[in-house]
């Protein structure tokens, strides 16, 4: 597992600050990239939650956004393209005491990684998945992604895309996700709250972030989003506790909802996958003996259960 430089946690009683989560690696994103706001919000949230950097794993996929794990002072894992969620699942199940945050882009998560996305949702793994959604493949020079609008002009669609975009929030709700939110890099205060809620949520949480690509996507700019979003924080009539109403709103509102789109009421929440698994399996893998002979004995005992 790769790791950026991890700063020691301050002495007991000392307050953590966003700077405590800053690595020595400097971001190489284009000036104005929406991913800067996501990184700043993450540092702010981690400081507010007082999370020990040595007990955090930041897993990321492939793409511009997925470099974010290098810019964060914690353990980190750069997964193969589209495979970050099964990688993060393995980390969380090996040591459920870790805080595991997953980051990636819309291409990484909703194209090659779509199958893994749906299964991570339905299993309800205790992961917070932050997707920096810019409707384009920025790392490979601006091809259209699965979330790009019809008509999107790109090197692979020079006459405009004819494919309907997917809505990852609707897919997540339909698959059983119980915390689904959408943030915007142009609204960092709200974004920080959504990430905080996502990490705090017990089970799978999706925070899809409208994160403009200032180099390749000339349609979905900061100004365009400000004119085409509907801030649910300013809508007293909306309650995010009904999955069917959340899906209906996503389909019919006419603007892009920002905020907590769906959060299952406490009494209706399913148990996280880890809670179900470790009620059957005695002990966490991270605590299993490493001595070869002890491991062999444990292996034989396990085989004996199936004889």
Residue frames relative to the residue before (quaternion, step in Angstrom):
aa qw qx qy qz dx dy dz
X 1.0000 0.0000 0.0000 0.0000 0.00 0.00 0.00
X 0.3636 -0.7281 0.5413 0.2112 3.53 -0.80 1.03
X 0.0346 -0.7985 0.6002 0.0306 3.54 -1.18 0.46
X 0.3690 -0.6589 0.5952 0.2745 3.52 -1.14 0.60
X 0.6970 -0.4579 0.3293 0.4429 3.55 -1.27 0.18
X 0.2060 -0.7999 0.5563 0.0905 3.57 -0.69 1.12
X 0.3174 -0.7467 0.5579 0.1743 3.53 -0.75 1.06
X 0.5129 -0.6315 0.4811 0.3265 3.56 -1.06 0.71
X 0.5126 -0.6356 0.4763 0.3263 3.54 -1.07 0.74
X 0.5379 -0.6310 0.4419 0.3424 3.62 -0.90 0.82
X 0.6525 -0.5210 0.3766 0.4012 3.54 -1.21 0.49
X 0.6750 -0.5003 0.3535 0.4113 3.54 -1.23 0.57
X 0.7773 0.3099 -0.2518 0.4863 3.52 -0.89 0.95
X 0.6145 0.5425 -0.3553 0.4493 3.58 1.21 -0.42
X 0.4351 -0.7113 0.4896 0.2549 3.57 -0.90 0.89
X 0.3740 -0.7030 0.5585 0.2324 3.54 -1.09 0.76
X 0.1644 -0.7731 0.6066 0.0861 3.56 -1.11 0.70
X 0.6800 -0.4793 0.3456 0.4341 3.60 -1.19 0.32
X 0.6129 0.5755 -0.3499 0.4132 3.59 1.08 -0.66
X 0.5844 0.5902 -0.3706 0.4158 3.60 1.16 -0.51
X 0.7142 0.4125 -0.2446 0.5098 3.60 1.23 -0.35
X 0.4950 0.6593 -0.4172 0.3824 3.56 1.29 0.29
X 0.2816 -0.7680 0.5516 0.1630 3.59 -0.72 1.04
X 0.6066 -0.5625 0.4181 0.3752 3.56 -1.30 0.11
X 0.5767 0.5745 -0.3729 0.4454 3.58 1.31 -0.13
X 0.2801 -0.7828 0.5374 0.1414 3.58 -0.74 1.05
X 0.5324 -0.6480 0.4389 0.3225 3.61 -0.91 0.87
X 0.2113 -0.7766 0.5821 0.1158 3.55 -1.08 0.77
X 0.3130 0.7544 -0.5115 0.2671 3.58 1.21 0.47
X 0.6034 -0.5483 0.4320 0.3854 3.55 -1.25 0.46
X 0.5594 -0.5880 0.4461 0.3773 3.63 -1.01 0.66
X 0.7806 0.2964 -0.2454 0.4926 3.56 -0.84 1.03
X 0.4329 0.7047 -0.4599 0.3233 3.59 1.25 -0.16
X 0.5184 -0.6727 0.4405 0.2909 3.56 -0.96 0.89
X 0.5573 0.6336 -0.3908 0.3677 3.58 1.17 -0.42
X 0.5371 0.6147 -0.4081 0.4089 3.61 1.17 -0.44
X 0.6574 0.5111 -0.3125 0.4571 3.59 0.98 -0.84
X 0.6234 0.5306 -0.3411 0.4620 3.60 1.05 -0.72
X 0.6505 0.5143 -0.3114 0.4641 3.58 0.94 -0.88
X 0.6630 0.4993 -0.3061 0.4664 3.59 0.91 -0.89
X 0.6533 0.5093 -0.3151 0.4631 3.60 0.97 -0.82
X 0.6383 0.5317 -0.3310 0.4475 3.58 0.96 -0.81
X 0.6539 0.5026 -0.3155 0.4693 3.59 0.92 -0.86
X 0.6481 0.5185 -0.3134 0.4614 3.56 0.98 -0.85
X 0.6754 0.4972 -0.2929 0.4592 3.58 0.91 -0.94
X 0.6646 0.5053 -0.3182 0.4492 3.59 0.87 -0.88
X 0.6367 0.5126 -0.3292 0.4728 3.58 1.05 -0.73
X 0.6509 0.5175 -0.3131 0.4589 3.57 0.98 -0.86
X 0.7123 0.4316 -0.2471 0.4953 3.59 1.05 -0.78
X 0.3209 -0.7817 0.4735 0.2487 3.59 1.36 -0.15
X 0.2390 0.7903 -0.5234 0.2104 3.57 0.93 0.93
X 0.4347 -0.6897 0.5209 0.2530 3.54 -0.89 0.99
X 0.4606 -0.7051 0.4578 0.2849 3.64 -0.62 1.06
X 0.6618 0.5162 -0.3070 0.4487 3.59 1.10 -0.63
X 0.7095 0.3891 -0.2612 0.5263 3.59 1.28 -0.08
X 0.5815 0.5334 -0.3667 0.4928 3.52 1.28 0.55
X 0.0830 -0.7538 0.6475 0.0755 3.56 -1.10 0.73
X 0.1577 -0.7750 0.6099 0.0508 3.53 -0.81 1.08
X 0.0698 -0.8103 0.5818 -0.0001 3.58 -0.35 1.24
X 0.0026 0.8121 -0.5828 0.0283 3.57 -0.91 0.86
X 0.4884 -0.6817 0.4775 0.2621 3.52 -1.25 0.54
X 0.6398 -0.4832 0.4026 0.4417 3.55 -0.97 -0.93
X 0.5530 0.5747 -0.4592 0.3912 3.56 -0.98 0.87
X 0.7267 -0.4026 0.3033 0.4668 3.57 -1.28 0.09
X 0.6972 0.4940 -0.2790 0.4382 3.56 0.77 -1.07
X 0.6694 0.5474 -0.3071 0.3974 3.57 0.99 -0.80
X 0.5197 0.6140 -0.4268 0.4132 3.57 1.25 -0.04
X 0.4481 0.7377 -0.4251 0.2725 3.56 1.28 -0.28
X 0.6070 0.5741 -0.3659 0.4099 3.60 1.06 -0.63
X 0.6249 0.5395 -0.3388 0.4513 3.60 1.17 -0.52
X 0.6977 0.4785 -0.2569 0.4672 3.55 1.17 -0.61
X 0.6539 0.4885 -0.2807 0.5049 3.55 1.32 0.09
X 0.3747 -0.7397 0.5170 0.2127 3.57 -0.88 0.93
X 0.4820 0.5855 -0.5140 0.4009 3.53 -0.10 1.38
X 0.6166 -0.4519 0.4171 0.4915 3.55 -1.24 -0.19
X 0.0477 -0.8236 0.5651 -0.0092 3.55 -1.03 0.71
X 0.1291 -0.7775 0.6127 0.0582 3.52 -1.25 0.50
X 0.1793 -0.7582 0.6201 0.0918 3.56 -0.77 1.08
X 0.1954 -0.8240 0.5253 0.0835 3.57 -0.36 1.23
X 0.6319 -0.4919 0.4284 0.4186 3.53 -1.35 0.15
X 0.6772 -0.5216 0.3297 0.4009 3.59 -1.14 0.64
X 0.8444 0.1492 -0.1436 0.4941 3.56 -0.76 1.13
X 0.6943 0.5058 -0.2588 0.4417 3.60 1.24 -0.21
X 0.3533 0.7739 -0.4795 0.2152 3.58 1.19 0.27
X 0.6573 0.5332 -0.3359 0.4132 3.62 0.94 -0.74
X 0.6668 0.4485 -0.3392 0.4891 3.68 0.85 -0.67
X 0.6010 0.5494 -0.3565 0.4580 3.58 1.12 -0.63
X 0.6761 0.4821 -0.2814 0.4809 3.57 0.92 -0.97
X 0.6053 0.5571 -0.3498 0.4481 3.58 1.08 -0.71
X 0.6570 0.5145 -0.3052 0.4588 3.57 0.95 -0.88
X 0.6422 0.5190 -0.3185 0.4657 3.56 1.01 -0.83
X 0.6865 0.4942 -0.2849 0.4510 3.58 0.87 -0.98
X 0.6937 0.4642 -0.2899 0.4683 3.59 0.95 -0.79
X 0.6148 0.5368 -0.3534 0.4572 3.59 1.12 -0.54
X 0.7962 -0.0052 0.0237 0.6046 3.57 1.05 -0.77
X 0.1706 -0.8412 0.5063 0.0826 3.61 0.17 1.26
X 0.5589 0.6070 -0.3972 0.4019 3.60 1.22 -0.15
X 0.5802 0.5815 -0.3738 0.4307 3.58 1.26 -0.26
X 0.3661 -0.6471 0.6089 0.2764 3.53 -1.28 0.48
X 0.0576 -0.8137 0.5784 -0.0071 3.58 -0.55 1.16
X 0.0628 -0.7805 0.6218 -0.0150 3.53 -0.67 1.20
X 0.1831 -0.7908 0.5803 0.0665 3.56 -0.94 0.96
X 0.0254 -0.8042 0.5938 -0.0088 3.56 -0.95 0.86
X 0.1984 0.7699 -0.5924 0.1306 3.54 -1.17 0.62
X 0.5270 -0.6252 0.4725 0.3289 3.51 -1.33 -0.20
X 0.6895 -0.4883 0.3356 0.4165 3.56 -1.29 0.16
X 0.6272 0.5165 -0.3443 0.4704 3.61 1.09 -0.56
X 0.6685 0.5091 -0.2808 0.4638 3.54 0.90 -1.00
X 0.7735 0.4007 -0.1963 0.4501 3.57 0.87 -0.95
X 0.8150 0.3007 -0.1223 0.4800 3.56 0.95 -0.84
X 0.6342 0.4336 -0.3555 0.5324 3.57 1.28 0.26
X 0.8179 0.1910 -0.1022 0.5330 3.59 -0.06 -1.25
X 0.7363 0.4247 -0.2356 0.4711 3.60 1.12 -0.58
X 0.3683 0.7782 -0.4659 0.2042 3.60 1.24 0.00
X 0.6421 0.5328 -0.3380 0.4353 3.60 0.91 -0.83
X 0.6716 0.4841 -0.2933 0.4782 3.57 0.96 -0.84
X 0.6015 0.5732 -0.3514 0.4314 3.56 1.08 -0.74
X 0.6949 0.4850 -0.2845 0.4482 3.58 0.76 -1.02
X 0.6955 0.4693 -0.2895 0.4607 3.61 0.94 -0.81
X 0.6064 0.5299 -0.3594 0.4715 3.59 1.08 -0.59
X 0.6280 0.5306 -0.3269 0.4661 3.56 1.07 -0.78
X 0.7286 0.4486 -0.2729 0.4398 3.60 0.66 -1.05
X 0.6394 0.5083 -0.3400 0.4660 3.61 1.11 -0.53
X 0.2739 -0.7923 0.4952 0.2279 3.57 1.24 -0.50
X 0.1159 0.7906 -0.5781 0.1656 3.55 0.86 1.08
X 0.4587 -0.6870 0.4884 0.2813 3.59 -0.99 0.78
X 0.3390 0.7081 -0.5319 0.3174 3.55 0.31 1.35
X 0.2349 -0.7145 0.6306 0.1917 3.55 -1.19 0.54
X 0.1341 -0.8101 0.5703 0.0214 3.56 -0.50 1.26
X 0.0905 -0.7993 0.5941 -0.0004 3.55 -0.52 1.25
X 0.0841 -0.8111 0.5789 0.0041 3.55 -0.54 1.19
X 0.2339 -0.7510 0.6046 0.1258 3.56 -0.75 1.10
X 0.1034 -0.8567 0.5037 -0.0393 3.49 0.00 1.45
X 0.0741 0.8253 -0.5534 0.0850 3.59 -0.35 1.24
X 0.4908 -0.7152 0.3877 0.3118 3.58 1.31 0.35
X 0.7466 0.3217 -0.2028 0.5458 3.59 1.22 0.33
X 0.4246 -0.6462 0.5591 0.2993 3.55 -1.33 0.31
X 0.1878 -0.8431 0.4957 0.0906 3.56 0.14 1.29
X 0.6480 0.5485 -0.3290 0.4136 3.58 0.99 -0.82
X 0.7756 0.3115 -0.1662 0.5233 3.60 1.07 -0.70
X 0.6921 -0.5752 0.2334 0.3684 3.51 1.13 0.91
X 0.7835 -0.4933 0.1867 0.3286 3.53 0.87 1.01
X 0.3080 0.7332 -0.5482 0.2590 3.60 1.06 0.58
X 0.5674 -0.6075 0.4185 0.3660 3.60 -1.14 0.50
X 0.3036 -0.7527 0.5602 0.1657 3.59 -1.10 0.72
X 0.7127 -0.4594 0.3029 0.4350 3.62 -1.25 0.10
X 0.7025 0.4439 -0.2820 0.4795 3.62 1.16 -0.38
X 0.4469 0.7002 -0.4531 0.3237 3.62 1.27 0.04
X 0.5109 -0.6654 0.4623 0.2872 3.56 -1.06 0.81
X 0.6074 -0.5138 0.4474 0.4086 3.54 -1.27 0.39
X 0.7579 0.3346 -0.2679 0.4918 3.55 -0.89 0.96
X 0.4422 0.7089 -0.4570 0.3051 3.60 1.27 -0.15
X 0.2873 -0.7705 0.5554 0.1238 3.55 -0.77 1.14
X 0.1727 0.7788 -0.5804 0.1636 3.57 -0.67 1.12
X 0.7015 -0.4522 0.3166 0.4507 3.64 -1.21 0.14
X 0.7254 0.3965 -0.2482 0.5050 3.61 1.10 -0.57
X 0.7488 0.2377 -0.1803 0.5919 3.60 1.29 -0.11
X 0.0391 -0.8620 0.5050 0.0212 3.63 0.62 1.09
X 0.7196 0.3710 -0.2507 0.5308 3.60 1.20 -0.35
X 0.6604 -0.4987 0.2900 0.4807 3.55 1.30 0.31
X 0.5070 -0.6588 0.4644 0.3054 3.56 -0.97 0.84
X 0.2332 -0.7626 0.5863 0.1421 3.56 -1.08 0.75
X 0.5546 0.6180 -0.3860 0.4018 3.58 1.28 0.07
X 0.4514 -0.6645 0.5217 0.2873 3.55 -1.02 0.81
X 0.4368 -0.6950 0.4955 0.2839 3.62 -0.92 0.80
X 0.4205 -0.6585 0.5483 0.2982 3.56 -1.21 0.47
X 0.2751 -0.7112 0.6144 0.2026 3.54 -1.30 0.38
X 0.2981 -0.8071 0.4798 0.1720 3.60 -0.15 1.25
X 0.6107 0.5570 -0.3655 0.4280 3.60 1.11 -0.54
X 0.6409 0.5036 -0.3235 0.4806 3.57 1.00 -0.80
X 0.6439 0.5232 -0.3218 0.4562 3.58 0.94 -0.87
X 0.6635 0.5121 -0.3060 0.4516 3.58 0.94 -0.91
X 0.6601 0.4979 -0.3118 0.4682 3.60 0.91 -0.88
X 0.6587 0.5156 -0.3070 0.4538 3.58 0.96 -0.89
X 0.6931 0.4647 -0.2700 0.4804 3.59 1.11 -0.67
X 0.6593 -0.5605 0.2890 0.4093 3.58 1.28 0.00
X 0.3672 0.7290 -0.5065 0.2778 3.61 1.19 0.21
X 0.2309 -0.8138 0.5250 0.0934 3.56 -0.95 0.90
X 0.7219 0.1834 -0.2469 0.6199 3.54 1.32 0.39
X 0.0967 0.7872 -0.5921 0.1428 3.55 -0.50 1.25
X 0.0827 0.8084 -0.5730 0.1067 3.57 -0.69 1.08
X 0.1856 -0.7531 0.6154 0.1402 3.53 -1.32 0.34
X 0.1089 -0.7933 0.5976 0.0406 3.54 -0.83 1.02
X 0.2516 -0.7388 0.6053 0.1563 3.53 -1.35 0.05
X 0.5036 -0.6761 0.4486 0.2967 3.58 -0.84 0.98
X 0.6509 0.5194 -0.3131 0.4568 3.58 1.19 -0.44
X 0.7148 0.3231 -0.2302 0.5759 3.58 1.33 0.05
X 0.0884 -0.8714 0.4803 0.0475 3.60 0.57 1.18
X 0.6069 0.5607 -0.3719 0.4230 3.61 1.03 -0.64
X 0.6765 0.4665 -0.2852 0.4933 3.57 0.90 -0.93
X 0.6263 0.5563 -0.3316 0.4339 3.58 0.99 -0.86
X 0.6451 0.5176 -0.3205 0.4618 3.59 0.95 -0.84
X 0.6515 0.5123 -0.3210 0.4583 3.58 0.95 -0.81
X 0.6642 0.5098 -0.3089 0.4512 3.58 0.93 -0.87
X 0.6503 0.4964 -0.3182 0.4790 3.59 0.98 -0.79
X 0.6129 0.5442 -0.3388 0.4619 3.58 1.02 -0.79
X 0.6789 0.4830 -0.2884 0.4719 3.58 0.85 -0.98
X 0.6518 0.5348 -0.3163 0.4348 3.58 1.00 -0.83
X 0.6769 0.4675 -0.2943 0.4864 3.59 0.94 -0.85
X 0.6663 0.5134 -0.2967 0.4521 3.57 1.01 -0.81
X 0.5856 0.6001 -0.3667 0.4030 3.60 1.13 -0.63
X 0.3318 -0.7361 0.5585 0.1901 3.58 -0.93 0.93
X 0.6971 0.3520 -0.3001 0.5478 3.56 -0.24 1.30
X 0.7095 -0.4427 0.3117 0.4512 3.57 -1.26 -0.09
X 0.0343 -0.7872 0.6156 -0.0125 3.56 -0.95 0.96
X 0.1573 -0.7753 0.6062 0.0810 3.55 -0.97 0.90
X 0.0056 -0.7523 0.6588 -0.0037 3.54 -0.94 0.99
X 0.1126 -0.7941 0.5970 0.0196 3.55 -0.27 1.32
X 0.1333 -0.8258 0.5472 0.0294 3.58 -0.66 1.13
X 0.3365 -0.7023 0.5911 0.2100 3.57 -0.82 1.01
X 0.0618 0.8308 -0.5359 0.1372 3.54 -0.11 1.37
X 0.2871 -0.8288 0.4480 0.1732 3.60 0.16 1.27
X 0.2831 -0.7025 0.6301 0.1713 3.52 -1.15 0.83
X 0.2491 -0.8274 0.4886 0.1210 3.56 -0.25 1.27
X 0.6475 0.5395 -0.3163 0.4354 3.58 1.24 -0.29
X 0.8320 0.2367 -0.0940 0.4929 3.59 0.78 -1.00
X 0.7328 0.3876 -0.2413 0.5045 3.60 1.01 -0.68
X 0.0954 -0.8313 0.5475 0.0072 3.56 -0.19 1.31
X 0.5868 0.5703 -0.3676 0.4419 3.59 1.29 0.00
X 0.7909 0.2923 -0.1399 0.5192 3.58 0.64 -1.17
X 0.0832 0.8204 -0.5504 0.1305 3.54 0.46 1.29
X 0.7023 -0.4159 0.3406 0.4667 3.58 -1.29 0.04
X 0.6750 0.4915 -0.3000 0.4613 3.58 0.88 -0.93
X 0.6329 0.5323 -0.3375 0.4496 3.59 0.97 -0.81
X 0.6660 0.4945 -0.3097 0.4647 3.58 0.89 -0.89
X 0.6433 0.5341 -0.3405 0.4300 3.61 0.88 -0.84
X 0.6944 0.4549 -0.2706 0.4875 3.59 1.12 -0.62
X 0.7820 0.3682 -0.1553 0.4784 3.57 1.16 -0.53
X 0.5963 0.5336 -0.3885 0.4569 3.60 1.18 0.47
X 0.2369 -0.7289 0.6243 0.1513 3.51 -1.32 0.47
X 0.2701 -0.7976 0.5237 0.1291 3.57 -0.42 1.26
X 0.3273 -0.7778 0.5077 0.1736 3.57 -0.42 1.25
X 0.5593 0.5986 -0.3925 0.4180 3.60 1.18 -0.41
X 0.7220 0.4006 -0.2302 0.5150 3.57 1.21 -0.51
X 0.6207 0.5205 -0.3311 0.4839 3.55 1.31 0.23
X 0.2140 -0.8284 0.5044 0.1157 3.63 0.02 1.25
X 0.6192 0.5710 -0.3480 0.4117 3.59 1.20 -0.34
X 0.6745 0.5109 -0.3073 0.4355 3.59 1.18 -0.42
X 0.0741 -0.7701 0.6332 0.0252 3.55 -0.99 0.96
X 0.3207 -0.8097 0.4646 0.1602 3.60 -0.60 1.11
X 0.4951 0.7052 -0.3967 0.3165 3.60 1.12 0.49
X 0.6742 0.4422 -0.2871 0.5172 3.59 1.29 0.17
X 0.3652 -0.7674 0.4770 0.2238 3.64 -0.40 1.16
X 0.6463 0.5254 -0.3312 0.4432 3.62 1.03 -0.72
X 0.6554 0.4909 -0.3093 0.4835 3.57 1.03 -0.78
X 0.6121 0.5508 -0.3447 0.4507 3.57 1.11 -0.69
X 0.6655 0.4876 -0.2971 0.4808 3.58 0.94 -0.89
X 0.6445 0.5241 -0.3211 0.4548 3.58 0.95 -0.88
X 0.6495 0.5165 -0.3197 0.4574 3.57 0.96 -0.87
X 0.6385 0.5341 -0.3266 0.4477 3.59 0.95 -0.90
X 0.7117 0.4680 -0.2543 0.4581 3.58 1.04 -0.77
X 0.8260 0.3164 -0.1081 0.4538 3.57 0.92 -0.87
X 0.4938 0.7079 -0.4263 0.2708 3.61 1.15 -0.39
X 0.3850 -0.7347 0.4826 0.2812 3.58 1.00 -0.77
X 0.7371 0.2043 -0.1659 0.6225 3.55 1.32 -0.27
X 0.5677 -0.6022 0.4403 0.3483 3.56 -1.27 0.30
X 0.3396 -0.7571 0.5145 0.2163 3.64 -0.53 1.08
X 0.1429 -0.7638 0.6256 0.0693 3.56 -1.05 0.87
X 0.6525 0.5056 -0.3820 0.4157 3.56 -0.98 0.84
X 0.7081 -0.3778 0.3318 0.4957 3.55 -1.22 -0.51
X 0.2193 -0.8105 0.5344 0.0968 3.56 -0.30 1.28
X 0.7933 -0.0877 0.0576 0.5997 3.58 0.98 -0.80
X 0.0841 0.7535 -0.6482 0.0698 3.54 -0.98 0.95
X 0.3815 -0.7493 0.4949 0.2195 3.56 -0.48 1.21
X 0.5222 -0.6141 0.4816 0.3440 3.60 -0.99 0.76
X 0.6623 -0.5470 0.3424 0.3806 3.56 -1.07 0.78
X 0.7035 0.4897 -0.2783 0.4333 3.60 0.82 -0.97
X 0.7167 0.4449 -0.2457 0.4775 3.60 1.20 -0.44
X 0.5085 0.6783 -0.4164 0.3285 3.59 1.22 -0.02
X 0.4287 -0.6782 0.5391 0.2562 3.53 -1.11 0.81
X 0.5591 -0.5697 0.4687 0.3783 3.55 -1.25 0.36
X 0.5263 -0.6129 0.4801 0.3419 3.56 -1.12 0.63
X 0.6608 -0.5339 0.3582 0.3874 3.56 -1.16 0.64
X 0.6547 0.5332 -0.3188 0.4306 3.57 0.93 -0.89
X 0.6341 0.5374 -0.3323 0.4458 3.57 1.00 -0.81
X 0.6682 0.4820 -0.2926 0.4854 3.57 1.03 -0.80
X 0.6670 0.5219 -0.3041 0.4362 3.57 0.92 -0.91
X 0.7634 0.3953 -0.2191 0.4616 3.57 0.74 -1.03
X 0.5182 0.5670 -0.4476 0.4579 3.55 1.25 0.22
X 0.7094 0.4074 -0.2440 0.5209 3.58 1.30 -0.32
X 0.7347 0.3512 -0.1993 0.5452 3.54 1.03 -0.81
X 0.3163 -0.7669 0.5287 0.1796 3.56 -0.70 1.08
X 0.8233 0.1790 -0.1660 0.5123 3.53 -0.66 1.14
X 0.4254 -0.6805 0.5420 0.2494 3.52 -1.24 0.62
X 0.6078 -0.5828 0.3884 0.3744 3.62 -0.98 0.71
X 0.6338 0.5490 -0.3455 0.4214 3.58 1.00 -0.75
X 0.6983 0.4554 -0.2635 0.4853 3.59 1.22 -0.49
X 0.4527 0.6908 -0.4595 0.3268 3.57 1.27 -0.08
X 0.5824 -0.6015 0.4067 0.3656 3.62 -1.08 0.66
X 0.3224 -0.7514 0.5456 0.1837 3.55 -1.05 0.77
X 0.4991 0.6426 -0.4325 0.3884 3.57 1.24 -0.29
X 0.5435 -0.6679 0.4055 0.3068 3.58 -0.80 1.02
X 0.6804 0.4909 -0.3027 0.4522 3.59 0.86 -0.91
X 0.6542 0.4962 -0.3179 0.4741 3.59 0.96 -0.83
X 0.6444 0.5140 -0.3229 0.4651 3.55 1.00 -0.78
X 0.6317 0.5319 -0.3297 0.4575 3.59 1.04 -0.76
X 0.6455 0.5172 -0.3148 0.4655 3.56 0.99 -0.86
X 0.6516 0.5124 -0.3108 0.4651 3.57 0.97 -0.87
X 0.6264 0.5437 -0.3203 0.4577 3.56 1.06 -0.80
X 0.6632 0.4991 -0.2991 0.4707 3.57 0.96 -0.92
X 0.6391 0.5220 -0.3249 0.4621 3.58 1.01 -0.79
X 0.6405 0.5219 -0.3187 0.4645 3.56 1.03 -0.82
X 0.6508 0.5064 -0.3157 0.4693 3.59 0.95 -0.86
X 0.6222 0.5735 -0.3334 0.4157 3.55 1.06 -0.80
X 0.6157 0.5656 -0.3485 0.4239 3.57 1.11 -0.60
X 0.7262 0.4189 -0.2376 0.4906 3.57 1.19 -0.48
X 0.5449 0.6167 -0.4056 0.3977 3.60 1.27 0.02
